[in-house]
């Protein structure tokens, strides 16, 4: 019997990343391998220690996860094949037997991942103003630190309380209770999933620093009716004042408009990295024009118009006149 696929994730067990991974069909019958940080997950995928890796890429409160964006443009290449998003619910966890009210006053140290601290900063300032806040490699590791007696409390997922036998001192402590985190599943280069009609394509590009260069890149998307859903800049690590632009676009590499846009961007960019096409995890809006609705392409950018223009061009090249 073939061995099950191995999927690495930002560990240890009971992180939000593991919670997100369990929502993906790829996790069924797979061996889930906790790893100590997003860079370690990407490295394990690259060297073949695991078949795929799951890491957080952005949060609606804190934005992108810089180590992941930086790791995506490194070599050897990786591609995103799936995404997941979950609503993030934070609890304050204390040692076993602690009670909700009396033990808040006894908390002198509290730990969490940097994003967990950022998303609960207001609550911590109000309810634990004198506590020392420490940064851990993950929310689950912070909970493990409580279980080991290294800190008094942790900001973590409810799942971590169950795993480590901790007491929930306070529930739903996020400053923005509607926060959502997006996670991506990464593999070594492979054929993309089949287009679904509700897809996302991720790219990274560097350009020459001249006036209007970025506008030119965005124009290649605009004229083809491609909706840009996210743009981030990150410095090129070995060059001063040069940047990677990370672009998320609606559509699939198999779509005619996206294919044309990628070819045009390849001509314009110093370097263009294709980071994958995959189904979007946000629900498709039921009514046109609602929040998050896909932007309808102009008439010149529909699949039928692309096909018609290709037929016309082929006929011209074969001497058919106009």
C-alpha positions as CSV (number, residue, x, y, z in Angstrom):
1,X,0.0,0.0,0.0
2,X,1.3,3.5,-0.8
3,X,2.1,5.6,2.2
4,X,-0.2,8.5,3.0
5,X,0.8,12.0,1.9
6,X,2.6,14.1,4.5
7,X,1.4,17.7,5.0
8,X,3.4,20.0,7.1
9,X,1.8,22.9,9.0
10,X,2.6,25.7,11.4
11,X,2.7,23.8,14.6
12,X,2.6,22.5,17.2
13,X,-0.8,20.8,17.3
14,X,-3.9,22.9,18.1
15,X,-2.8,26.0,16.1
16,X,-5.3,27.8,14.0
17,X,-3.3,26.5,11.0
18,X,-4.1,22.9,11.9
19,X,-7.7,23.9,12.4
20,X,-7.7,25.4,8.8
21,X,-6.0,22.4,7.4
22,X,-8.7,20.1,8.7
23,X,-11.2,22.0,6.5
24,X,-9.3,21.0,3.3
25,X,-10.0,17.7,1.5
26,X,-6.3,17.1,1.1
27,X,-6.0,16.5,4.9
28,X,-8.1,13.4,4.8
29,X,-6.0,10.3,5.3
30,X,-2.9,12.5,5.3
31,X,-0.2,12.4,7.9
32,X,-0.2,15.9,9.5
33,X,3.3,17.1,10.5
34,X,3.7,20.0,12.9
35,X,6.7,22.2,12.1
36,X,8.2,25.1,14.1
37,X,7.3,28.1,12.0
38,X,6.2,29.1,8.5
39,X,9.7,29.2,7.1
40,X,10.2,25.6,8.3
41,X,7.1,24.5,6.5
42,X,8.2,26.1,3.2
43,X,11.6,24.5,3.6
44,X,10.2,21.1,4.2
45,X,8.0,21.3,1.1
46,X,11.1,22.4,-0.9
47,X,13.3,19.6,0.3
48,X,10.7,16.9,-0.1
49,X,10.3,16.1,3.7
50,X,6.6,16.7,3.2
51,X,4.4,16.6,0.2
52,X,2.6,19.9,0.9
53,X,2.5,22.6,3.6
54,X,-0.1,24.8,5.1
55,X,0.7,28.3,6.4
56,X,-1.3,31.5,7.2
57,X,-0.9,34.2,4.5
58,X,-3.1,37.1,5.6
59,X,-5.4,38.3,8.3
60,X,-8.2,40.9,8.0
61,X,-6.8,42.8,11.0
62,X,-3.1,42.6,10.7
63,X,-2.8,42.1,6.9
64,X,-0.2,39.8,5.3
65,X,2.3,37.5,7.0
66,X,5.7,38.8,5.8
67,X,7.7,35.6,6.3
68,X,5.3,33.7,4.0
69,X,5.4,36.3,1.3
70,X,9.2,36.5,1.4
71,X,9.4,32.7,1.4
72,X,7.2,32.4,-1.7
73,X,9.6,34.3,-3.9
74,X,12.7,32.2,-2.9
75,X,14.0,29.2,-4.8
76,X,13.3,26.4,-5.5
77,X,9.7,27.5,-6.6
78,X,6.5,26.6,-4.8
79,X,2.9,27.0,-5.9
80,X,-0.4,27.4,-4.0
81,X,-3.0,24.8,-4.8
82,X,-5.7,25.5,-2.3
83,X,-6.7,28.2,0.2
84,X,-8.9,28.1,3.4
85,X,-10.2,30.8,5.7
86,X,-11.5,30.6,9.2
87,X,-12.9,33.0,11.7
88,X,-10.3,33.4,14.4
89,X,-11.7,33.1,18.0
90,X,-9.2,33.8,20.8
91,X,-9.5,32.7,24.5
92,X,-7.3,33.5,27.5
93,X,-6.1,30.2,28.8
94,X,-4.7,29.6,32.4
95,X,-3.4,26.7,34.3
96,X,-5.6,23.8,35.2
97,X,-8.0,24.5,38.0
98,X,-7.9,28.3,37.6
99,X,-11.2,30.1,37.8
100,X,-12.3,32.8,35.4
101,X,-12.6,35.7,37.8
102,X,-10.2,35.2,40.7
103,X,-7.2,34.2,38.6
104,X,-7.1,37.2,36.2
105,X,-5.6,39.2,38.9
106,X,-2.9,36.6,39.4
107,X,-1.7,36.7,35.7
108,X,1.7,38.3,35.6
109,X,2.8,36.9,32.2
110,X,0.8,36.1,29.1
111,X,2.1,34.7,25.8
112,X,0.9,34.4,22.2
113,X,1.9,34.6,18.6
114,X,2.5,38.1,17.4
115,X,-0.7,38.2,15.4
116,X,-2.7,36.9,18.4
117,X,-1.2,39.7,20.6
118,X,-2.0,42.3,18.0
119,X,-5.6,41.1,17.7
120,X,-6.2,41.2,21.5
121,X,-4.1,44.2,22.4
122,X,-7.0,46.3,23.6
123,X,-8.5,43.5,25.7
124,X,-5.1,42.8,27.3
125,X,-4.5,46.4,28.1
126,X,-7.9,46.7,29.7
127,X,-8.0,43.5,31.7
128,X,-4.3,42.7,32.3
129,X,-2.7,46.1,32.3
130,X,0.2,45.0,34.5
131,X,1.0,41.7,32.8
132,X,4.2,41.1,30.8
133,X,3.3,40.1,27.2
134,X,5.6,37.6,25.5
135,X,5.8,36.6,21.9
136,X,5.7,32.8,21.1
137,X,6.2,31.0,17.8
138,X,2.5,30.1,17.7
139,X,-0.6,30.4,19.8
140,X,-0.5,26.6,20.5
141,X,3.1,26.9,21.7
142,X,2.0,29.7,24.1
143,X,-0.6,27.3,25.5
144,X,2.1,24.6,25.9
145,X,4.1,27.2,27.8
146,X,1.2,27.6,30.3
147,X,1.0,23.8,30.7
148,X,4.8,23.7,31.4
149,X,4.5,26.5,34.0
150,X,6.6,28.9,32.0
151,X,3.9,31.6,31.8
152,X,0.7,32.3,33.6
153,X,-1.7,32.6,30.6
154,X,-1.9,32.3,26.9
155,X,-4.0,33.9,24.1
156,X,-4.9,30.9,22.0
157,X,-7.6,28.9,20.2
158,X,-10.2,27.0,22.3
159,X,-8.8,23.8,20.8
160,X,-5.5,24.4,22.7
161,X,-7.4,24.4,26.0
162,X,-8.7,20.9,25.3
163,X,-5.3,19.6,24.1
164,X,-3.3,20.9,27.1
165,X,-6.0,20.6,29.8
166,X,-6.1,24.3,30.5
167,X,-8.7,26.5,32.1
168,X,-10.5,29.1,29.9
169,X,-10.1,32.4,31.9
170,X,-11.9,34.5,29.3
171,X,-13.6,33.7,26.0
172,X,-13.9,35.7,22.7
173,X,-11.3,38.3,23.7
174,X,-10.5,39.6,20.2
175,X,-10.7,43.3,19.7
176,X,-12.3,42.7,16.3
177,X,-14.5,39.6,16.7
178,X,-15.1,39.4,12.9
179,X,-11.5,38.7,12.1
180,X,-10.7,36.1,9.5
181,X,-7.4,34.5,8.6
182,X,-6.6,33.1,5.2
183,X,-4.3,30.0,4.9
184,X,-2.7,28.5,1.8
185,X,-1.7,25.0,0.9
186,X,1.7,24.8,-0.9
187,X,3.4,22.2,-3.0
188,X,6.3,22.0,-5.4
189,X,5.3,23.0,-9.0
190,X,2.4,20.9,-10.4
191,X,-0.5,21.2,-12.7
192,X,-3.1,23.7,-11.2
193,X,-6.5,22.5,-10.1
194,X,-9.2,22.6,-12.8
195,X,-10.9,26.1,-13.1
196,X,-14.2,26.4,-11.3
197,X,-15.3,29.8,-12.4
198,X,-14.6,31.2,-8.9
199,X,-10.8,31.1,-8.8
200,X,-7.8,33.1,-7.6
201,X,-4.4,33.5,-9.2
202,X,-1.3,34.6,-7.2
203,X,1.7,36.4,-8.7
204,X,4.8,38.2,-7.6
205,X,6.7,40.7,-9.8
206,X,9.6,43.0,-9.7
207,X,9.9,46.0,-12.1
208,X,12.4,48.6,-13.2
209,X,12.0,51.7,-11.0
210,X,10.6,54.2,-13.5
211,X,7.6,56.5,-13.3
212,X,4.4,54.7,-14.3
213,X,5.9,51.2,-14.2
214,X,3.4,49.9,-11.6
215,X,0.6,51.6,-13.4
216,X,1.6,49.7,-16.6
217,X,1.4,46.4,-14.8
218,X,-2.0,47.1,-13.4
219,X,-3.2,48.3,-16.8
220,X,-2.5,44.9,-18.2
221,X,-5.0,43.5,-15.8
222,X,-7.5,46.3,-16.1
223,X,-7.8,46.2,-19.9
224,X,-8.5,42.4,-19.7
225,X,-11.2,42.8,-17.1
226,X,-9.2,41.0,-14.4
227,X,-10.1,42.0,-10.8
228,X,-7.1,42.7,-8.6
229,X,-8.1,41.5,-5.1
230,X,-4.9,42.2,-3.2
231,X,-1.6,44.0,-3.7
232,X,1.4,44.0,-1.2
233,X,4.9,45.2,-1.5
234,X,7.9,43.5,0.1
235,X,11.6,44.6,-0.2
236,X,13.9,42.6,-2.5
237,X,16.3,41.3,0.2
238,X,19.6,41.9,-1.6
239,X,18.8,45.1,-3.4
240,X,18.2,48.6,-2.0
241,X,14.9,50.4,-2.9
242,X,13.6,47.5,-5.0
243,X,10.4,45.6,-4.2
244,X,8.4,42.5,-4.9
245,X,4.8,43.3,-5.7
246,X,2.5,40.4,-4.6
247,X,-0.7,40.4,-6.6
248,X,-3.9,38.3,-6.1
249,X,-6.3,38.3,-9.0
250,X,-9.7,36.9,-9.7
251,X,-9.4,34.2,-12.4
252,X,-7.5,31.1,-13.4
253,X,-4.3,30.6,-15.5
254,X,-6.5,28.6,-17.9
255,X,-8.7,31.6,-18.6
256,X,-7.9,33.3,-21.9
257,X,-7.8,36.8,-20.3
258,X,-5.5,35.6,-17.5
259,X,-3.2,33.9,-20.0
260,X,-2.9,37.0,-22.1
261,X,-2.3,39.1,-19.0
262,X,0.5,36.8,-17.7
263,X,2.2,36.9,-21.1
264,X,2.0,40.7,-21.1
265,X,3.3,41.0,-17.5
266,X,6.2,38.7,-18.4
267,X,7.3,41.1,-21.1
268,X,7.0,44.1,-18.8
269,X,8.5,42.7,-15.5
270,X,12.2,42.2,-14.6
271,X,10.9,39.0,-13.0
272,X,7.5,37.5,-12.8
273,X,6.7,34.5,-10.6
274,X,3.5,32.5,-11.0
275,X,2.4,31.3,-7.6
276,X,-0.6,29.3,-8.5
277,X,-4.3,29.3,-9.5
278,X,-6.8,27.6,-7.2
279,X,-10.5,27.8,-6.1
280,X,-11.3,30.8,-3.9
281,X,-12.3,30.0,-0.3
282,X,-14.7,33.0,0.1
283,X,-18.3,32.2,-0.8
284,X,-19.5,33.2,-4.2
285,X,-22.0,36.1,-3.7
286,X,-25.6,35.2,-4.4
287,X,-26.5,38.5,-5.8
288,X,-24.6,40.6,-8.4
289,X,-23.2,43.8,-7.0
290,X,-23.0,42.7,-3.4
291,X,-19.9,43.0,-1.2
292,X,-17.2,40.8,-2.6
293,X,-19.0,40.3,-5.9
294,X,-16.7,39.4,-8.9
295,X,-16.2,42.3,-11.2
296,X,-17.9,41.5,-14.5
297,X,-15.3,41.7,-17.4
298,X,-16.0,44.2,-20.1
299,X,-17.4,42.8,-23.4
300,X,-14.0,42.7,-25.0
301,X,-12.6,40.5,-22.2
302,X,-15.1,37.6,-22.2
303,X,-14.0,34.1,-23.2
304,X,-16.1,34.2,-26.4
305,X,-14.5,37.5,-27.5
306,X,-11.0,36.0,-26.8
307,X,-11.9,33.0,-28.9
308,X,-13.3,35.2,-31.7
309,X,-10.2,37.4,-31.8
310,X,-7.9,34.4,-32.0
311,X,-9.9,33.0,-34.9
312,X,-9.6,36.3,-36.7
313,X,-5.9,36.6,-36.1
314,X,-5.3,33.0,-37.3
315,X,-7.2,33.8,-40.5
316,X,-5.2,37.0,-41.1
317,X,-1.9,35.0,-40.7
318,X,-3.2,32.5,-43.2
319,X,-3.8,35.2,-45.8
320,X,-7.5,35.6,-45.5
321,X,-7.4,39.3,-45.7
322,X,-9.6,41.2,-43.3
